[in-house]
Each structure stands twice: as structure tokens, then as C-alpha cells.
Amino acid sequence: MNASLSDKLLGWYRAHGRDLPWRRSKDPYAIWVSEIMLQQTRVETVIPYYTRWMEQFPEIQSLARATTDEVLSLWEGLGYYRRAHNLRKAALMILAEFRAVIPDQIADLKRLPGVGAYTAAAIAALAFNVDTLALDGNLRRVIARLIDLEDDPRRPQGERRIREWADEVMPSGQAGEFNQALMDLGATICTPRKPQCGLCPLMPSCLAYAHGTQLERPIPRPGARVPLYHVSAAVIQRADMVLIGRRPEGKLLGGLWEFPGGKQDPGESIEACLRREIQEELGVDVQVGVHFGTFPHAYTHFKVNVHAYRCEILSGEPQALDHDQLCWAALSDLDDYPMGKVDRLIANLLVPDDRNP
């Protein structure tokens, strides 16, 4: 049965697998870049970023030579910016320690910045056909349904059962296709809420289908409350220049440029928050003026409402007390500064009308 199951899966994949740009090459560099970009991001979103990235940084050496701003500018809008920092750091490490060759051993891959257990397994399987399971959300769901797993697949006991199944079913030397087939099955047919069981090549072998428990597998995680924070941002303008600061690396959105401000404390008005934050970040007092806009945004574990205000410096010159660097940027040049999503929205509203129709 196991051979028959893998044959059916691989046959389906060869006929119906998605045509994705990183699958057109066995270049480990291309596969590594795609796997980092795909972390917590949809395939459709990644494709144009991946294409632009490979055009500008076609190999490890060009990535290692790039500046932080060049890397972040290409990454802008993709989110989770630490991934971009880690790609560049890993490129430098590969040049220094692996003679510019991406390692094919999982233990070595896991030493690279930004490469965890899943990504290391994915690179090893897809680029080098190492017989290992690249266990992501799609694979957990598909396999949990195939074996009607009553344990949480994210916990050790559930994961062990999933890997035992894979050890029995995965055909040796075909790990790349096997993993990608399960990924595509989970992305297109064995979807979370509306699995199309009638189209599934593995339906006759699926225990969840036989027991009518498809929608109960994998067992759901208890929902967690997502906190909402209110954040202030100052638009400080002098003629056609506006003040922005670059966030330190290692912080959320590190290396990106932002409009100065910060999180509201309990019992504090947003205007008082902005005055306090500007004093702490820039060492100057400001007069908070008209409300520029409120910009909601969701991160992985929390949400923010960013309240932007026009502000005027009452005296003194701003200092980079909480930023790597401050800059009075020309409005016409704001596109040249990599920013997070909310700061880019603010910047776009400041761009002269002839550039922002």
C-alpha cells in the first residue's frame, strides 16, 4: 500500500504540480532564497519578490556584496524583515566557511542565520534529495488527515507519528518531489476548511476521509487573544524635507526607516505619548499639530493602530538617541529609503502630487 500511495502521489504531482519559478532550477541558492521568502508568506505574494531578487542577486557573491539598504529595498513589503538581514548574514557565512557553496548537510544548514529545522530540511530535500521530511503546516495537515491523527501534530508525540508515516512511505532518493507533492496537495486540494476530497489522489488511503473527520484534523490549537497597541508617529517637515530615522538592527523592523514615535503607555493620551517619545528618541520638544492619519496594521502576534500627527520642533536639533541614523529626506527621495508598510503609507501621502497621482 505504501508504494502504491507514493506512486499515486508522485504521479498526481507530475501531472498537476504548481509551476513555480524556484522549481525550474535545482540551484541550492535559488531554493534557499525561496524557502526563506516563503516563511509565513503566501506563494502568490512571494513570486514577484523572488523574481526581482534573483535578477539583482543571482548568486551568493552578489548578495554578500550588497548593502543593508539594497537588501531591504528589494524586500520592502514582504514583511518579517529579519529574514532579509539573515539572508545577507548567511551569504557572508557561506563565503567565509563553506567556500561559497551552500552545504548539503542538515546540521550545517541549521548553522546558517535564519535557517531552522524546517528550512534546513526543505533545502536538503529539495536541493540535494536528502531523504527527510520538510514538515510545514501543509504537510502536517495532509498527513494528519491521512492517518487520522488524534494527537496535536505540533507536539512531540504527534510529530513522531507523522515522521514514522513518512519514513515508511517516502521513496528513497525522491525526497524533493515527495515533499513538493505533499505541499501542493495541501495548498490546492487538502485545504484547511474546504478539502476537495473527490479530487484527491490519496482519498482511498485517507483514514480521516473514511472516518468523516477531515475537518477535525489536525486538531485545532486553542485561540490566543491578539493584543492591540496604539502607537504615535511624528511627521516633522521643513519645506520639502521630512525627518526620518533608521531603526537599529536586532529590533522589530531593524534597518528600516521610520517616522519617529512609539507606543502609548497606559493612561496616556496619544498626543502626550508623541511628545514623550520624541523627547526620548530625538532629545527635542515638539508641538503636536494636526492629525495626519490613523493606520492599522497586523503583525504575527499583535496589532497596532499608528496615529500620525504633524509636529513642529520648538527648539534644538534632533539627535539619534534611539536610531542608528537620522536623516532629513527630500520628499521626492522617500522611495529610496526602505520602510515598513505603515511608514510607507505615511510617506506616500507626503509625496508631491505629480509623483502620487
Order of alpha helices (4+ residues) and beta strands (2+ residues): alpha-alpha-alpha-alpha-alpha-alpha-alpha-alpha-alpha-alpha-alpha-alpha-beta-beta-beta-beta-alpha-beta-beta-beta-alpha
